[in-house]
């Protein structure tokens, strides 16, 4: 992936890639992740004639490390500023994990324009489980928040990813190490949020995709979340963990190909 740079309004340099010339798709990955994890998705979308933009969030990937803006709302502002700089319209937003939360945060701040569709990959809209929502992150509850987040998460995947993708991610990680402790405020802020009220009024189509073997979320969250949305649909992909699009790229790509024809 090519490394392009832009500077945010709070003077943080972020890295993104931009390829293709069709309808734009914005790919946002999870906390601590790297743009390279999207290779199978990006290659498929480019072959289908889409323009593919992928952003490394502040404090991760090849983007600048900073104490500024370690919260989901600022991540959403970063997305808004990138969209504005590139002049994007009719955008399909696809977010894995925290990337999906960033899209919901964007809608909470700015509304859905210029997005025309959103795909949530294995991210429950509420990570703290309670009597109103049983589909939280592992065993995270109000009783153990936020200390529970300091425990090791374990592997995010249930199925090995392609060796070429794994190598690309490892090389990116070696070049730009991710410091968990330095970005902990962002994780706490991410886990604290509840996006159900945003989804209830979402006026663009929403597809919620869960991994059947996700180590982080009960896959039943996908159907429950889709039911909240006026234009929601859901799917569960077998033999996939949290990184659904990279663990089962053929199944995921076939799913979104069919769905995107309808939005």
N, C-alpha and C positions, 0 to 999 in steps of 0.2 A: 504493500500500500504506500502511495506517495504521502509525504508529510507536508501539509500546508499549515500555515500559521495565521491566527488572528488574535488581536488584543482586545480584551473585554473592557467595559466601561470602568471597571475597578483595576485596570492595568495588570491583568493576568494574561499570559500568553498561552493559548490553547492550540492543540494540534488536531487536525482533521484531515480526512481524505475526501476527494470529490472526483468521481469518474462517471462517464456516460452522459447522455444528453436527453433522455426521455423524462417521463413523469418522475419527480424526485421522491426518493425514499431515504428517510433519516434513520440511521441505526445507532442505538444507544445501548452500551453494555453495562454490566453490573459493577458493583463496587469492587475495586481492586483488580478489575479486569482490563483487557487490552483490546484495541480495535481488531487486532489480528484474529480474534476468536470468531469474527464474522465472515471469514474467507469463503466458506461454502455458500453462505447466503448471498454475499455480495457478488460472487461469480455467477450464481444463478440469476440474480436480478439483472445484472448487466447483460447477460445473454438473452434475457427476456425483453430488453430494450428500455430498462429503467435507468435513471440517473441515481447513483448511490453515493450518499454522503454519510460518513461515519466519524463521530466525534469522540475523542478521549476527554473525559471529564477532568476538571481541575484536580490536581493531586494524584492523578493516575495516568497510566499509559505514557505517552511522550509529552503530555502537557505539563505545565509548570507546577512545581510544588510550592505551596503557600499556606499561610495560616488564615488567609482571607476566604470567606464564602464557603465554609465547610458545612453547608446545609442544602437541602433539596431545593428550596426556593431559589437560591443563587444559581444552582445548576440549571433551573428552568429559565432564568434570566439569560444565562450563557447561551442556551438554545435559541431564545428569542433574538439575541443579538447576532448569532450566526445566520439565522434565517433571514434577518433583515439585511445583513451584509451581502448575502448571496441572492437576495431578491426572490426567494422561493414562494411558490404558490402551489395549491393542490398537492400538499405533501402527505405522504404515507409515513406515519411514525411507527417504528418498530422498536420496542424496548425489552431487553432481557433483564430480569431482576430489578435493581435500582434504576435501570434505564426506563422501565415502564413507569415507575414512580415519578421519574423526572417528567415524563409526558403528562401524567395526571397533575403534577404541580404546575406545569405550563398552562394547562386548561384552567386551573384554579385562579391563576393570575391574569391570563390574557384571553381566555375563551379558546374556542377550537380553531379559529382562523390563524394561519393558513392551512391547518390540517384538514384532510378530507377523510381520513381513516386512521385507526390506531390498532396496533397489535401488542398485546401484553403477553410476554413469554415467562411463565412460571414466577409471577409476582402477585401475591395476595394483596388486596388493597388495604388490609389491616394486618400488621405483623404481630401485634400483641393480642393473644387470644383472651377472650372473656366470655361472659354469659350471652353477649350479643353476637359473637363471631367466633366459631370454633376453629377457623382455618388460619391460624397464626403461624409464625415462623417456629418450627420445631416445638419446644416447650416454653417459649417466651410468654410470660404473663406479667401482670402488674406487680405480682409478688416478687419477681426476680429481675425486673427491668430497672436499670440497664445492665446490671452486673452479669447477667446471663450472656450478654453479647461479647464478653471478654473470654468466654470459653472457646476452645477450638471448634470450628464449624464442621470439620471433616471434609471429605471429598465432595465436590459439588456434582460430580457425574456418576451415572450408573453404568454407562457404556463408554469404553475408550474412544477418544476422538481420533480422527485421522492423524497419522504420524507427521504429515507435512504441516498441518495446522498446529499440532502440538509443538513442533520445532519452531515455527514462526512466533508463537506466543512465548516460548522459552527465550528466544533471542531478544524479543522486545522487553521481556522482564529483566534479562541480564543488562540490557542497555539502559533501562529506566526502572530500577527496583521500586517496588511499592512498599511503603512503610505503614503497616497496619496501625500502629499507635499514633502516628502523626495525623491520620485521617479518622480517628475514632469519633470525634464530634459529628462528623458527617454520618457515620453508621448509626449513632444514637438518634440523630435527628430523623434519618430515614426510617428507622424502626418505630419511631414514636407516631408517625403519621397515620391518618385514617382517611382514605380517599373515597369512601363509599358515597358520601354526599355529592362528590364531583361526578362519579359514575352514574348516579341516579338521574342527572340532568345532561348527560353527555349527548350531544346532538349530531354526532358522527358515528358511523359503524365501528363497533369494537369487537375484536376477536381475542378471546382469552385462551391461550394454549398452555397446557400443563404437561409435565413429564410424569408418566404413570409411576415411575420409581424415584421421583424427586426426594432427595434426603432432607429437604427444607420445608416443603409444603405438602399437605394432603391434596391430592389432585382434584378432589371434589370442590376445591375452592373455585375452579374454573367455571363450572356450571353455576355455582352460587353467585359469582361475580357477574357473569353474563346476564343472569336474570335481573340484576339491578339496572342494567343499561337498557335504554329505550330501543337500541339497535344492536343488542349484544348477541354474540354466538360464542360457543366454546368447543374445544376439542382436547382430547387427552391422547398423547402419543406414547405408544408402548415402547418398552426398553429404552426409556430416556429418563435422565435425571433432571437437574436444574438447567443445564445448558442444552436445552432441547434441540435448538437449530443446528448445533454442531455435533451432537451425539447421534442424531438421526436426520441428517441433512436431506436425504431423498424424501422421506416422509413429510418433513416440515416444508420443504420447497413445493411439493405437490399440493399440500394443504393450502399454502398461501397463494399459489398460482390460481387455484380454483376460487378462493375467496376474493382475491383482488379483482377478478373479473366481474364481481357483483357490486363493487363500491366505486 
